[in-house]
């Protein structure tokens, strides 16, 4: 069928409608053109900005953390290369096979493998995923050697914190750890938050690392990078880069060699040792055993390891020289001897010791059951006679003792920059009133309590650092202040000339003579701990502080030897000393927890530490100054 | 090849070639050239993987156009219904023998080649409807009885394509069909009722969940592009950034940061206009739009100068399809229309669309070649 209708009307309609259609298209294109005008001409600036935002990213360059060095420039905390192995999923088709290949060199647990696979699925395929870090050089070189057969594997060298002295300096420098949510919320600026978010960035968690975190951090650098839509870097705009600035160097007073020697000496015990320069107050040794390895904390330790550290009776997480508080025991008699003189007792005052003294309603025993006989002040220190001090305590005001103890450095913390220092207790009438605020019946001071305090028992407690400061102040008669930071960046803390103590220096003479007798006269409680060097005489004082009172019933059962007691009930052993006797330069305090006796446990250790100090004599050597090192190249340019 | 299609031809091949509208061919080549240039830039200055193929495809399609132009219009009228029913059959067969690609079933594989029946249908529907209205008087067009066949002819392929699912092509086919019915002289009253009906159907489709989730998303995103800037609105936002940052004279050839840094999605296909606009700016983009405008206006002119009603309607149908492509695509990349997956004709990368468009112009050209000697003797040219 062939239809061919000749109908002029429909052609008219078609022409009209085609005209309308043409008009509609024209209108449509005008609208499109108008929109184009709006986007490209009117809103041009806004879209240019958005295109720039798309295109350029600011990339932070993490600064190197400042070093912490000892007094001679040996690094206690520095940075080391962190050998890592990364994996770029897009570089291989066979992800499983690639992981199999790398597992032959480094151990990848099932758990870890699952985690890696999950990351691969989640992230863009060109973003490297960390498979393992802190590889040994051996593993790292093996990976590099086999690289042609390891598709997608990318060896990488980053920087991480390193503590070359490991646990030996753990309590001095502290450690760094991963950034937490609370660090982020406490960040003061967006700049800081960005830095904190850098992968692998660490902040100081403990010790000086924590206190001086801001100074050690340094200033982040930055570089603009051109990225594509997937965040892949197309170009690094090096000419606009701001280089990062390494954090400040922290130069300490610590002598790393002596620190190591002290740590070795204390090994196996739960103990603390402090060595101070009595002239400058420089802390040369701040040893605490057992310790933890700050490197392990940096890498991250397992919950099991953490629990083990936390629950050990040896308290490896406790910074014992600063945060361990112990009754000073007989070392406190040095304070008491000065207080006695202030109270009017002359060095020649003598008391008779029959081994015990009746006061109030009970006997106070001397450590020596059979008694010391007649004892003067020098002898009271040399033999550490308790009854001599009980005799004085019967009518001395406890506030006099408290005043002397405070002046000698007990019952307070010092500005060291290491957090967690404890104050200890110097009991006085005022202290007791405050301490027993809730129980008024216990508030008044009972004279019987003075008898305990005067021999360093009862309420009185102290830290090893305080004992070292006390010894330094007795040795010099001046208000020696301990310090551990010598130089921070370009600010040096000059050793301040020690002020007078506010105690008649003459009162210290008999105390020093007594201490000399303790170690250097036969019959002294620490005669075994003498240093046989006439030019470098060691003057000391033993201390044994009671942890547990053997009951009468136990005594009746025949339990008299403290070695029969379980470890945690044994007495603490203490020893304080200074040397040389006639020109004091170094003071030392040693506390061995549950070491039974100062003379047998603490004295010998203190002597060995002081022997090392004597051999090295750090005060006689010029200390390292990072500012001089930093200035050297500048000077040579001028010259 | 041209030598074999001469049955019943009144004119010799040489004469017919001389009657081809060469300025239109040149315009089409310029548009396709813009495509090659842009695709070369999109591949970061490389003929691979798009530019060279695009050029070859255009060359092949141009040959097809010329061959089709050599076939007399009356032969196309004879072929109109068979082509339509073949296309409809192929479309209906897609769900059974089609190849699933990117979540939609649109392709049929024939002897190693894949082709999209929905693309063929764009042309086939134009032919079929033109053929249908060729036999109707003006007063018959709006009679309900005569309205049923065109509604079925349009409705069947639209429904089939919509189910593939390919909303963009379904809308395009439906709109083209409606436009031809309108051009054929449908009364305004019925036309308006039809538009309202289509709108109601669309709302119902949305309400009763006939649209796929991503289609709903796209429409919602069109209504509020900032709704989800990194999700569905991302394409549009990046596209606007590209155009906007191009400014008056563009960032320069191969210097478009948005495209070179891959911020533009699907930039070699649906969003290619934004690369062009980014690199050549407002001046370049308007220039390209003017090229399209010229093609459309020449096309309408040719249509109105054709000898038969069939030729006029078919030619206009081709131009309607072409115009819809241009308007929907450019509107879509600038946020004037929803992102429905309509390419920019002759510029976007894609073989089937190129072939369809050029075949359409082949038909148009055939109408021009078959025109009366005195084509422009006052017969309703614009």
Interface residues (C-beta under 8 A of the other chain):
Chain A: X3 X4 X5 X7 X9 X10 X11 X13 X14 X15 X17 X18 X19 X21 X22 X25 X26 X28 X29 X31 X32 X33 X35 X36 X37 X39 X40 X41 X43 X44 X46 X47 X48 X50 X51 X54 X55 X226 X227 X228 X229 X230 X234
Chain B: X134 X135 X136 X137 X138 X139 X141 X179 X182 X183 X184 X185 X238 X240 X241 X242 X243 X244 X245 X246 X247 X248 X257 X258 X261 X262 X263 X264 X277 X281 X282 X285 X286 X289 X292 X293 X296 X297 X300 X303 X304 X308 X309 X312 X313 X316 X320 X323 X326 X327 X330 X331 X334 X335 X336 X380 X382
